[in-house]
Amino acid sequence: MAKRAVKRVQSPKKGVEKDDRLIYLIWSIVIPIIIVIVGVAWHYRSGIKYYFKEISSGKNNTEWKDAKYDIRNVELMTKHDDKIFGIDISQYQGRIDWIQVNTINDKFPVDFIFIRSTMGESGVDSKFKSNWKSAQSRAKLRGAYHYFRPNENSLKQAQNFIKTVKLKPGDLPPVLDIEEMPRGQSMDSLRVGLKRWLVTVEEHYGIKPILYSGDKYFTDFLEKEFSGYVIWIANYNFWIDDLKDHWDFWQFSEKGTVRGIKGPVDLNIFNGDIEALEKLAIPYSN
């Protein structure tokens, strides 16, 4: 007699275990992501609050895109509200409405302004004369900087700066801006040229200049021989929140928002208070 086939019923256990593993895998990924998002949002809460305030104010889409850079800027300045802030400008900012130049993001006072004056052996910033005069009228601590061109004569570059910039007591020391790598000469030769510029300018104005450069450029090529100068470092790394010990000035953003200036502007922190910055300036005669 033929046996009746017995229909086997599949146990749900294996399918349940598979679903459990899938749920576990999803949550093991999702939960850390949520924690990171919440942590970042909390860390940048002041900047995010500013950003959404800007959006709700009725700005157009282009301005919204620009406003995202302010999230980090506002957060960083809030963190360092015991220090003072400034900007640096050149002809690339165009015509500035100086009456309105008072604050960064309508919140943080602009206490100092560095203005590009000269470039290389003969270049002069087309807006320097008007910017220099206007900055003084706004009662801001002002300083002038020279953009150094490595393949041009350093002494002629120093004379170009001296001929163009007339510093007075209360002005910040002259600034040497070095960013370019030399072509057809060694770094040792470049360092000799930088020293000649610095010494010549110091002898003329009677005050030691400030040296500006990028963080990596300074660390790799200049730190050993130029650490005795007041140092101004450019570093826009999103994850850096604090000044290093040797940074007297930190240019932390090239996407700043300042009323009266169309488009982005460089933002800077001085590693000290206003009294310390005033002591750094050219002294008044007794």
Protein Blocks (a to p, Z undefined) as FASTA:
>chain_A
ZZddddddddfklmmmmmmmmmmmmmmmmmmmmmmmmmmmmmmmmmmmmmmmmmmnopaf
klmmmmmmmmmmmmmmmmmmmbccdddddfknopadfklmmbghhlaccfbdcddfbgcj
lbccfklmmmmmmmmmnopacdddddddfkbcfklmmmmmmmmpccdehiacdddddfbd
cehiafklmmmmmmmmmmmmmmmnopacdddddfklmmmmmmmmmmmpccddddfbfklc
bdcfklmbacfbfcbccehiacjddddddebdfklmmmmpccddZZ
